[in-house]
Amino acid sequence: MRKPGEPIYLRIHMVALALAVLSAFALPRLYEIYFGPLSFTMRLLAALLIAVIAGILLYFTYRSSARNEPEKK
């Protein structure tokens, strides 16, 4: 049971979050496959940049649809 005031997340929120997390690992790996090797530092920086951008996009995209559960009186 959710606590009063806790956000209600929809399935699409969880799918988008999973894609954001996976893309931070997958995109640098795909770059290595198609274009050549990356150093550990570049992979780390790319993953960090992708994660920050994806987090900001998720926040602005889904903040209005993550409604708070009404408090029971």
Backbone atoms as SQL, in Angstrom:
CREATE TABLE atoms (id INTEGER PRIMARY KEY, chain TEXT, resi INTEGER, resn TEXT, atom TEXT, x REAL, y REAL, z REAL);
INSERT INTO atoms VALUES
  (1, 'A', 1, 'MET', 'N', 0.836, -1.171, 0.000),
  (2, 'A', 1, 'MET', 'CA', 0.000, 0.000, 0.000),
  (3, 'A', 1, 'MET', 'C', 0.888, 1.244, 0.000),
  (4, 'A', 2, 'ARG', 'N', 0.515, 2.195, -0.803),
  (5, 'A', 2, 'ARG', 'CA', 1.279, 3.443, -0.873),
  (6, 'A', 2, 'ARG', 'C', 0.967, 4.337, 0.320),
  (7, 'A', 3, 'LYS', 'N', 1.949, 5.101, 0.680),
  (8, 'A', 3, 'LYS', 'CA', 1.770, 6.079, 1.747),
  (9, 'A', 3, 'LYS', 'C', 1.053, 7.304, 1.173),
  (10, 'A', 4, 'PRO', 'N', 0.348, 8.038, 1.977),
  (11, 'A', 4, 'PRO', 'CA', -0.312, 9.257, 1.493),
  (12, 'A', 4, 'PRO', 'C', 0.718, 10.241, 0.939),
  (13, 'A', 5, 'GLY', 'N', 0.422, 10.783, -0.237),
  (14, 'A', 5, 'GLY', 'CA', 1.319, 11.743, -0.863),
  (15, 'A', 5, 'GLY', 'C', 2.392, 11.121, -1.722),
  (16, 'A', 6, 'GLU', 'N', 2.508, 9.786, -1.715),
  (17, 'A', 6, 'GLU', 'CA', 3.525, 9.125, -2.531),
  (18, 'A', 6, 'GLU', 'C', 3.087, 9.144, -4.002),
  (19, 'A', 7, 'PRO', 'N', 4.023, 9.412, -4.931),
  (20, 'A', 7, 'PRO', 'CA', 3.633, 9.499, -6.345),
  (21, 'A', 7, 'PRO', 'C', 3.142, 8.163, -6.901),
  (22, 'A', 8, 'ILE', 'N', 2.226, 8.252, -7.833),
  (23, 'A', 8, 'ILE', 'CA', 1.723, 7.078, -8.548),
  (24, 'A', 8, 'ILE', 'C', 2.462, 7.032, -9.877),
  (25, 'A', 9, 'TYR', 'N', 3.300, 6.031, -10.060),
  (26, 'A', 9, 'TYR', 'CA', 4.051, 5.909, -11.309),
  (27, 'A', 9, 'TYR', 'C', 3.348, 4.925, -12.229),
  (28, 'A', 10, 'LEU', 'N', 3.260, 5.285, -13.484),
  (29, 'A', 10, 'LEU', 'CA', 2.639, 4.432, -14.478),
  (30, 'A', 10, 'LEU', 'C', 3.672, 3.499, -15.081),
  (31, 'A', 11, 'ARG', 'N', 3.212, 2.491, -15.793),
  (32, 'A', 11, 'ARG', 'CA', 4.118, 1.529, -16.423),
  (33, 'A', 11, 'ARG', 'C', 5.054, 2.228, -17.412),
  (34, 'A', 12, 'ILE', 'N', 4.560, 3.223, -18.125),
  (35, 'A', 12, 'ILE', 'CA', 5.398, 3.931, -19.095),
  (36, 'A', 12, 'ILE', 'C', 6.543, 4.657, -18.406),
  (37, 'A', 13, 'HIS', 'N', 6.319, 5.098, -17.171),
  (38, 'A', 13, 'HIS', 'CA', 7.405, 5.739, -16.422),
  (39, 'A', 13, 'HIS', 'C', 8.536, 4.747, -16.167),
  (40, 'A', 14, 'MET', 'N', 8.171, 3.527, -15.796),
  (41, 'A', 14, 'MET', 'CA', 9.184, 2.507, -15.493),
  (42, 'A', 14, 'MET', 'C', 9.909, 2.057, -16.762),
  (43, 'A', 15, 'VAL', 'N', 9.197, 1.957, -17.864),
  (44, 'A', 15, 'VAL', 'CA', 9.828, 1.581, -19.137),
  (45, 'A', 15, 'VAL', 'C', 10.803, 2.670, -19.577),
  (46, 'A', 16, 'ALA', 'N', 10.398, 3.919, -19.472),
  (47, 'A', 16, 'ALA', 'CA', 11.270, 5.029, -19.858),
  (48, 'A', 16, 'ALA', 'C', 12.499, 5.094, -18.952),
  (49, 'A', 17, 'LEU', 'N', 12.327, 4.839, -17.665),
  (50, 'A', 17, 'LEU', 'CA', 13.460, 4.827, -16.748),
  (51, 'A', 17, 'LEU', 'C', 14.427, 3.695, -17.084),
  (52, 'A', 18, 'ALA', 'N', 13.898, 2.517, -17.392),
  (53, 'A', 18, 'ALA', 'CA', 14.748, 1.389, -17.770),
  (54, 'A', 18, 'ALA', 'C', 15.524, 1.694, -19.051),
  (55, 'A', 19, 'LEU', 'N', 14.869, 2.313, -20.030),
  (56, 'A', 19, 'LEU', 'CA', 15.549, 2.680, -21.270),
  (57, 'A', 19, 'LEU', 'C', 16.640, 3.722, -21.022),
  (58, 'A', 20, 'ALA', 'N', 16.379, 4.652, -20.130),
  (59, 'A', 20, 'ALA', 'CA', 17.376, 5.674, -19.809),
  (60, 'A', 20, 'ALA', 'C', 18.603, 5.043, -19.156),
  (61, 'A', 21, 'VAL', 'N', 18.384, 4.106, -18.249),
  (62, 'A', 21, 'VAL', 'CA', 19.502, 3.445, -17.577),
  (63, 'A', 21, 'VAL', 'C', 20.284, 2.576, -18.558),
  (64, 'A', 22, 'LEU', 'N', 19.573, 1.817, -19.371),
  (65, 'A', 22, 'LEU', 'CA', 20.250, 0.950, -20.339),
  (66, 'A', 22, 'LEU', 'C', 20.999, 1.744, -21.406),
  (67, 'A', 23, 'SER', 'N', 20.461, 2.882, -21.798),
  (68, 'A', 23, 'SER', 'CA', 21.124, 3.667, -22.842),
  (69, 'A', 23, 'SER', 'C', 22.468, 4.221, -22.366),
  (70, 'A', 24, 'ALA', 'N', 22.603, 4.464, -21.076),
  (71, 'A', 24, 'ALA', 'CA', 23.878, 4.961, -20.554),
  (72, 'A', 24, 'ALA', 'C', 24.993, 3.930, -20.744),
  (73, 'A', 25, 'PHE', 'N', 24.638, 2.659, -20.771),
  (74, 'A', 25, 'PHE', 'CA', 25.628, 1.609, -21.001),
  (75, 'A', 25, 'PHE', 'C', 25.705, 1.199, -22.460),
  (76, 'A', 26, 'ALA', 'N', 24.551, 1.179, -23.131),
  (77, 'A', 26, 'ALA', 'CA', 24.483, 0.651, -24.486),
  (78, 'A', 26, 'ALA', 'C', 25.053, 1.605, -25.537),
  (79, 'A', 27, 'LEU', 'N', 24.801, 2.894, -25.410),
  (80, 'A', 27, 'LEU', 'CA', 25.251, 3.832, -26.440),
  (81, 'A', 27, 'LEU', 'C', 26.779, 3.911, -26.563),
  (82, 'A', 28, 'PRO', 'N', 27.524, 4.000, -25.452),
  (83, 'A', 28, 'PRO', 'CA', 28.994, 3.962, -25.609),
  (84, 'A', 28, 'PRO', 'C', 29.481, 2.625, -26.186),
  (85, 'A', 29, 'ARG', 'N', 28.799, 1.532, -25.821),
  (86, 'A', 29, 'ARG', 'CA', 29.189, 0.216, -26.353),
  (87, 'A', 29, 'ARG', 'C', 28.915, 0.143, -27.855),
  (88, 'A', 30, 'LEU', 'N', 27.788, 0.670, -28.293),
  (89, 'A', 30, 'LEU', 'CA', 27.493, 0.692, -29.728),
  (90, 'A', 30, 'LEU', 'C', 28.499, 1.556, -30.484),
  (91, 'A', 31, 'TYR', 'N', 28.904, 2.656, -29.887),
  (92, 'A', 31, 'TYR', 'CA', 29.933, 3.497, -30.507),
  (93, 'A', 31, 'TYR', 'C', 31.219, 2.700, -30.697),
  (94, 'A', 32, 'GLU', 'N', 31.603, 1.921, -29.681),
  (95, 'A', 32, 'GLU', 'CA', 32.820, 1.109, -29.788),
  (96, 'A', 32, 'GLU', 'C', 32.707, 0.070, -30.901),
  (97, 'A', 33, 'ILE', 'N', 31.545, -0.516, -31.040),
  (98, 'A', 33, 'ILE', 'CA', 31.355, -1.552, -32.065),
  (99, 'A', 33, 'ILE', 'C', 31.478, -0.964, -33.467),
  (100, 'A', 34, 'TYR', 'N', 30.879, 0.196, -33.703),
  (101, 'A', 34, 'TYR', 'CA', 30.833, 0.764, -35.046),
  (102, 'A', 34, 'TYR', 'C', 32.003, 1.678, -35.393),
  (103, 'A', 35, 'PHE', 'N', 32.589, 2.368, -34.415),
  (104, 'A', 35, 'PHE', 'CA', 33.596, 3.375, -34.747),
  (105, 'A', 35, 'PHE', 'C', 34.981, 3.096, -34.192),
  (106, 'A', 36, 'GLY', 'N', 35.094, 2.327, -33.142),
  (107, 'A', 36, 'GLY', 'CA', 36.406, 2.033, -32.597),
  (108, 'A', 36, 'GLY', 'C', 36.426, 2.133, -31.090),
  (109, 'A', 37, 'PRO', 'N', 37.547, 1.777, -30.503),
  (110, 'A', 37, 'PRO', 'CA', 37.617, 1.715, -29.043),
  (111, 'A', 37, 'PRO', 'C', 37.567, 3.084, -28.375),
  (112, 'A', 38, 'LEU', 'N', 37.024, 3.078, -27.182),
  (113, 'A', 38, 'LEU', 'CA', 36.990, 4.253, -26.321),
  (114, 'A', 38, 'LEU', 'C', 37.787, 3.933, -25.057),
  (115, 'A', 39, 'SER', 'N', 38.430, 4.931, -24.517),
  (116, 'A', 39, 'SER', 'CA', 39.120, 4.716, -23.252),
  (117, 'A', 39, 'SER', 'C', 38.085, 4.597, -22.134),
  (118, 'A', 40, 'PHE', 'N', 38.533, 4.075, -21.012),
  (119, 'A', 40, 'PHE', 'CA', 37.629, 3.930, -19.873),
  (120, 'A', 40, 'PHE', 'C', 37.085, 5.288, -19.444),
  (121, 'A', 41, 'THR', 'N', 37.933, 6.293, -19.461),
  (122, 'A', 41, 'THR', 'CA', 37.514, 7.631, -19.057),
  (123, 'A', 41, 'THR', 'C', 36.427, 8.173, -19.979),
  (124, 'A', 42, 'MET', 'N', 36.605, 7.978, -21.279),
  (125, 'A', 42, 'MET', 'CA', 35.595, 8.460, -22.228),
  (126, 'A', 42, 'MET', 'C', 34.277, 7.707, -22.081),
  (127, 'A', 43, 'ARG', 'N', 34.360, 6.383, -21.844),
  (128, 'A', 43, 'ARG', 'CA', 33.131, 5.614, -21.619),
  (129, 'A', 43, 'ARG', 'C', 32.405, 6.108, -20.372),
  (130, 'A', 44, 'LEU', 'N', 33.170, 6.369, -19.326),
  (131, 'A', 44, 'LEU', 'CA', 32.594, 6.845, -18.077),
  (132, 'A', 44, 'LEU', 'C', 31.955, 8.218, -18.257),
  (133, 'A', 45, 'LEU', 'N', 32.658, 9.130, -18.921),
  (134, 'A', 45, 'LEU', 'CA', 32.112, 10.468, -19.157),
  (135, 'A', 45, 'LEU', 'C', 30.874, 10.425, -20.054),
  (136, 'A', 46, 'ALA', 'N', 30.913, 9.585, -21.087),
  (137, 'A', 46, 'ALA', 'CA', 29.758, 9.462, -21.980),
  (138, 'A', 46, 'ALA', 'C', 28.553, 8.904, -21.229),
  (139, 'A', 47, 'ALA', 'N', 28.770, 7.871, -20.418),
  (140, 'A', 47, 'ALA', 'CA', 27.673, 7.282, -19.650),
  (141, 'A', 47, 'ALA', 'C', 27.105, 8.293, -18.661),
  (142, 'A', 48, 'LEU', 'N', 27.972, 9.056, -18.028),
  (143, 'A', 48, 'LEU', 'CA', 27.516, 10.069, -17.078),
  (144, 'A', 48, 'LEU', 'C', 26.714, 11.166, -17.784),
  (145, 'A', 49, 'LEU', 'N', 27.195, 11.625, -18.924),
  (146, 'A', 49, 'LEU', 'CA', 26.497, 12.654, -19.689),
  (147, 'A', 49, 'LEU', 'C', 25.138, 12.144, -20.176),
  (148, 'A', 50, 'ILE', 'N', 25.105, 10.925, -20.686),
  (149, 'A', 50, 'ILE', 'CA', 23.844, 10.339, -21.160),
  (150, 'A', 50, 'ILE', 'C', 22.869, 10.195, -20.001),
  (151, 'A', 51, 'ALA', 'N', 23.344, 9.765, -18.840),
  (152, 'A', 51, 'ALA', 'CA', 22.473, 9.584, -17.679),
  (153, 'A', 51, 'ALA', 'C', 21.895, 10.922, -17.209),
  (154, 'A', 52, 'VAL', 'N', 22.713, 11.958, -17.198),
  (155, 'A', 52, 'VAL', 'CA', 22.231, 13.276, -16.764),
  (156, 'A', 52, 'VAL', 'C', 21.190, 13.816, -17.745),
  (157, 'A', 53, 'ILE', 'N', 21.476, 13.719, -19.034),
  (158, 'A', 53, 'ILE', 'CA', 20.533, 14.201, -20.046),
  (159, 'A', 53, 'ILE', 'C', 19.230, 13.403, -19.992),
  (160, 'A', 54, 'ALA', 'N', 19.339, 12.075, -19.867),
  (161, 'A', 54, 'ALA', 'CA', 18.137, 11.240, -19.797),
  (162, 'A', 54, 'ALA', 'C', 17.328, 11.558, -18.544),
  (163, 'A', 55, 'GLY', 'N', 17.997, 11.797, -17.429),
  (164, 'A', 55, 'GLY', 'CA', 17.295, 12.145, -16.198),
  (165, 'A', 55, 'GLY', 'C', 16.537, 13.452, -16.325),
  (166, 'A', 56, 'ILE', 'N', 17.160, 14.443, -16.930),
  (167, 'A', 56, 'ILE', 'CA', 16.498, 15.731, -17.133),
  (168, 'A', 56, 'ILE', 'C', 15.305, 15.580, -18.071),
  (169, 'A', 57, 'LEU', 'N', 15.487, 14.825, -19.146),
  (170, 'A', 57, 'LEU', 'CA', 14.380, 14.598, -20.079),
  (171, 'A', 57, 'LEU', 'C', 13.223, 13.860, -19.409),
  (172, 'A', 58, 'LEU', 'N', 13.553, 12.832, -18.613),
  (173, 'A', 58, 'LEU', 'CA', 12.496, 12.103, -17.914),
  (174, 'A', 58, 'LEU', 'C', 11.751, 13.013, -16.940),
  (175, 'A', 59, 'TYR', 'N', 12.483, 13.851, -16.252),
  (176, 'A', 59, 'TYR', 'CA', 11.858, 14.752, -15.288),
  (177, 'A', 59, 'TYR', 'C', 10.862, 15.676, -15.977),
  (178, 'A', 60, 'PHE', 'N', 11.294, 16.326, -17.051),
  (179, 'A', 60, 'PHE', 'CA', 10.413, 17.274, -17.722),
  (180, 'A', 60, 'PHE', 'C', 9.286, 16.582, -18.482),
  (181, 'A', 61, 'THR', 'N', 9.518, 15.363, -18.955),
  (182, 'A', 61, 'THR', 'CA', 8.494, 14.651, -19.715),
  (183, 'A', 61, 'THR', 'C', 7.391, 14.105, -18.821),
  (184, 'A', 62, 'TYR', 'N', 7.763, 13.527, -17.690),
  (185, 'A', 62, 'TYR', 'CA', 6.785, 12.788, -16.892),
  (186, 'A', 62, 'TYR', 'C', 6.425, 13.428, -15.560),
  (187, 'A', 63, 'ARG', 'N', 6.888, 14.632, -15.269),
  (188, 'A', 63, 'ARG', 'CA', 6.583, 15.207, -13.955),
  (189, 'A', 63, 'ARG', 'C', 5.098, 15.502, -13.780),
  (190, 'A', 64, 'SER', 'N', 4.419, 15.844, -14.849),
  (191, 'A', 64, 'SER', 'CA', 2.998, 16.159, -14.705),
  (192, 'A', 64, 'SER', 'C', 2.137, 14.904, -14.621),
  (193, 'A', 65, 'SER', 'N', 2.626, 13.764, -15.124),
  (194, 'A', 65, 'SER', 'CA', 1.802, 12.559, -15.093),
  (195, 'A', 65, 'SER', 'C', 2.074, 11.685, -13.876),
  (196, 'A', 66, 'ALA', 'N', 3.106, 12.000, -13.092),
  (197, 'A', 66, 'ALA', 'CA', 3.353, 11.259, -11.854),
  (198, 'A', 66, 'ALA', 'C', 2.569, 11.952, -10.743),
  (199, 'A', 67, 'ARG', 'N', 1.294, 11.648, -10.690),
  (200, 'A', 67, 'ARG', 'CA', 0.398, 12.309, -9.742),
  (201, 'A', 67, 'ARG', 'C', 0.629, 11.800, -8.331),
  (202, 'A', 68, 'ASN', 'N', 0.358, 12.638, -7.378),
  (203, 'A', 68, 'ASN', 'CA', 0.395, 12.211, -5.991),
  (204, 'A', 68, 'ASN', 'C', -0.932, 11.570, -5.626),
  (205, 'A', 69, 'GLU', 'N', -0.854, 10.515, -4.833),
  (206, 'A', 69, 'GLU', 'CA', -2.079, 9.856, -4.387),
  (207, 'A', 69, 'GLU', 'C', -2.752, 10.774, -3.365),
  (208, 'A', 70, 'PRO', 'N', -4.041, 10.983, -3.499),
  (209, 'A', 70, 'PRO', 'CA', -4.725, 11.873, -2.556),
  (210, 'A', 70, 'PRO', 'C', -4.674, 11.291, -1.144),
  (211, 'A', 71, 'GLU', 'N', -4.565, 12.176, -0.188),
  (212, 'A', 71, 'GLU', 'CA', -4.541, 11.735, 1.200),
  (213, 'A', 71, 'GLU', 'C', -5.941, 11.318, 1.627),
  (214, 'A', 72, 'LYS', 'N', -5.994, 10.235, 2.399),
  (215, 'A', 72, 'LYS', 'CA', -7.289, 9.750, 2.889),
  (216, 'A', 72, 'LYS', 'C', -7.641, 10.480, 4.173),
  (217, 'A', 73, 'LYS', 'N', -8.879, 10.887, 4.254),
  (218, 'A', 73, 'LYS', 'CA', -9.306, 11.628, 5.455),
  (219, 'A', 73, 'LYS', 'C', -10.237, 10.817, 6.291);
